Amino acid sequence: MDNAWPIVVLHNVNSSSRCTEFVRIATGLGFKTLVLSQAQGSAAQKGIPAAQKYAYKEKANFLALYSIQDVVDLFSPEELILVAPQPYGKVTLDEEFIQNLSNKKYAIVFGGNDPGLTRKELDMGTSVQLPIPDIGSIGTLAVTLAKIRQLI
């Protein structure tokens, strides 16, 4: 299971296309364990099967779970990182922060809808923000994962 880390989570999504974009971006950047949590509407009906099919083709682990707490209960990450747009993250996702993750088993959570994660969800772990203006959920996901992959 060690090669499954980090766990990348897209939480509270209702768009089927966002589900497949999430999997395409994450697997394209080399991440192998992906979770969709709290999928609703077309994301639950069409998005999960489409994302699962794409993940299978890319030889990635894929799970659909009910909540972020399910991710914590199932994987027991050493650190839970929740990505938020400015000014909601308490820590800036910079090179030093990313380097401190290199030897940890962590899960990184992105909001699937705008504006993203709730205040209660952000308090579940370390909330981080990119040092750029809000670029939407999929943009934030892509930039954050690319930044992590480049520095590790």
Helices and strands as residue ranges (DSSP letters): G 2-4, E 7-11, H 16-28, E 33-37, H 42-42, I 43-47, H 48-57, E 61-65, H 68-75, E 79-83, E 91-92, H 95-101, E 106-111, H 119-122, E 126-129, H 137-151
